[in-house]
Amino acid sequence: MRRAMIMSGAMKQARYTRHRPLLSDSAWLRLCSSRVAIAGAGGLGSHVLTALSRLGPMELELWDPGITDEPDLNRQVLYGPADVGNSKVHVAAQRLFEQNRELRITALDQEISLRSYARRHPPGESAPVLIFDCLDSFAARGGLADIQQAYQTPVLHAGVEAWYGQASTFLTPERSYARVFGPEFRNIPPADKPVFPHVVSALAAIQVAEFLGWCENPEATPLSDKLLMYDGRTSSTACISLNTSG
């Protein structure tokens, strides 16, 4: 038994050795102690969760009321044919825990909004330190804007459609959706469903890179004052610099 425990501890330490040296000690401590919320466990969310589950012994809070259907399987990497008809967040939580049993996972099969979030995290109690925006409509993102206003929680935004994607990091409510997309952002029509799987994985990778940037410096990330545009047809990116005075 003692030998098995020693081997288990060594395996846990060895698990992260390929990327642990790439982070400062303070960043690694922040990563391991972070509780992050992932809003949406579909295309973007499942890729983000797959990457996060391999980074370190984090606490993950999954929000999505969705049920897996057949068209989801081409881009939502946590799900297979046997999962059609089942809750995305519960299937995702099981798969993630199978991958890394050091994770602490909460699955919430409901829409994320200020009301549902406040029921889960009453003001004054501990709440996630950061939210991943893996949603597919700006109407739903209005709920994240409300949460950020109330809780001052940074939001890592990404969106995808067809061949294209975009990403930015909103560290404060003053530098959030309305600043980037206009005060009527909640009324922006939802993206069409068609999207290529490689566009989804590329944008999810950018979101995870932003999280690592936040672990190193919560005051500024590479995209905290930029909107990155990704073209999956030409494998090119462009960054729009945002006005930091507004």
Rosetta blueprint (number, residue, H / E / L):
1 M L
2 R H
3 R H
4 A H
5 M H
6 I H
7 M H
8 S H
9 G H
10 A H
11 M H
12 K H
13 Q H
14 A H
15 R H
16 Y L
17 T L
18 R L
19 H L
20 R H
21 P H
22 L H
23 L L
24 S L
25 D H
26 S H
27 A H
28 W H
29 L H
30 R H
31 L H
32 C H
33 S H
34 S L
35 R E
36 V E
37 A E
38 I E
39 A E
40 G L
41 A L
42 G L
43 G H
44 L H
45 G H
46 S H
47 H H
48 V H
49 L H
50 T H
51 A H
52 L H
53 S L
54 R L
55 L L
56 G L
57 P L
58 M L
59 E E
60 L E
61 E E
62 L E
63 W E
64 D L
65 P L
66 G L
67 I E
68 T L
69 D L
70 E H
71 P H
72 D H
73 L H
74 N H
75 R L
76 Q L
77 V L
78 L L
79 Y L
80 G L
81 P H
82 A H
83 D H
84 V L
85 G L
86 N L
87 S E
88 K H
89 V H
90 H H
91 V H
92 A H
93 A H
94 Q H
95 R H
96 L H
97 F H
98 E H
99 Q H
100 N L
101 R L
102 E L
103 L L
104 R E
105 I E
106 T E
107 A E
108 L E
109 D L
110 Q L
111 E L
112 I L
113 S L
114 L H
115 R H
116 S H
117 Y H
118 A H
119 R H
120 R H
121 H L
122 P L
123 P L
124 G L
125 E L
126 S L
127 A L
128 P L
129 V L
130 L E
131 I E
132 F E
133 D E
134 C L
135 L L
136 D L
137 S L
138 F H
139 A H
140 A H
141 R H
142 G H
143 G H
144 L H
145 A H
146 D H
147 I H
148 Q H
149 Q H
150 A H
151 Y H
152 Q L
153 T L
154 P L
155 V E
156 L E
157 H E
158 A E
159 G E
160 V E
161 E E
162 A E
163 W L
164 Y E
165 G E
166 Q E
167 A E
168 S E
169 T E
170 F E
171 L L
172 T L
173 P H
174 E H
175 R H
176 S L
177 Y H
178 A H
179 R H
180 V H
181 F H
182 G L
183 P L
184 E L
185 F H
186 R H
187 N H
188 I L
189 P L
190 P L
191 A L
192 D L
193 K L
194 P L
195 V E
196 F L
197 P H
198 H H
199 V H
200 V H
201 S H
202 A H
203 L H
204 A H
205 A H
206 I H
207 Q H
208 V H
209 A H
210 E H
211 F H
212 L H
213 G H
214 W H
215 C H
216 E H
217 N L
218 P L
219 E L
220 A L
221 T L
222 P L
223 L L
224 S L
225 D L
226 K E
227 L E
228 L E
229 M E
230 Y E
231 D E
232 G L
233 R L
234 T L
235 S L
236 S E
237 T E
238 A E
239 C E
240 I E
241 S E
242 L L
243 N L
244 T L
245 S L
246 G L
